[in-house]
Amino acid sequence: MAKIREERVNEEMKKAVSAVIFEMKDPRISAMTSIVSMEVSRDLKTAKVRVSVYDKDEKMPKSTIDALNHAAGFIGFEAGKRMQIRRIPSFKFELDDSIAYSVHISDILNKLNIEKDED
């Protein structure tokens, strides 16, 4: 039963944090930012948030992660208000480049198909 509660808290926290990040007006945060996964500890003290940033500028992902870690207290406060929970975890944002990597692999496969069609 506890496992189901953990998964439910993870998903609800992910939705709340995503909504807060979407509403933030910080220019350091890319518009193409999405939360890939979130792991909230059982005691609700810490939460590890994996964030994907897809942007043409190579400096933007690092800038976005730095800005999110800097605003972690505000994000936690706002997410706690939306979820109406007593204990708000401290957030640690990490960069997850799996989406960018999959786009890169897709581009490589598309180039191989184009070369095959030309032959």
Secondary structure as the mmCIF struct_conf table of DSSP 4:
data_model
#
loop_
_struct_conf.conf_type_id
_struct_conf.id
_struct_conf.beg_label_comp_id
_struct_conf.beg_label_asym_id
_struct_conf.beg_label_seq_id
_struct_conf.end_label_comp_id
_struct_conf.end_label_asym_id
_struct_conf.end_label_seq_id
HELX_RH_AL_P HELX_RH_AL_P1 ALA A 2 GLU A 23
TURN_TY1_P TURN_TY1_P1 PRO A 27 ARG A 28
BEND BEND1 ILE A 29 ILE A 29
TURN_TY1_P TURN_TY1_P2 ALA A 31 MET A 32
STRN STRN1 THR A 33 VAL A 40
TURN_TY1_P TURN_TY1_P3 ARG A 42 ASP A 43
BEND BEND2 LEU A 44 LYS A 45
STRN STRN2 THR A 46 VAL A 53
BEND BEND3 LYS A 56 ASP A 57
TURN_TY1_P TURN_TY1_P4 GLU A 58 LYS A 59
HELX_RH_AL_P HELX_RH_AL_P2 MET A 60 HIS A 70
TURN_TY1_P TURN_TY1_P5 ALA A 71 ALA A 71
HELX_RH_AL_P HELX_RH_AL_P3 ALA A 72 MET A 83
TURN_TY1_P TURN_TY1_P6 GLN A 84 GLN A 84
BEND BEND4 ARG A 86 ARG A 86
HELX_LH_PP_P HELX_LH_PP_P1 PRO A 89 PRO A 89
STRN STRN3 SER A 90 LEU A 95
HELX_RH_AL_P HELX_RH_AL_P4 SER A 98 GLU A 118
#
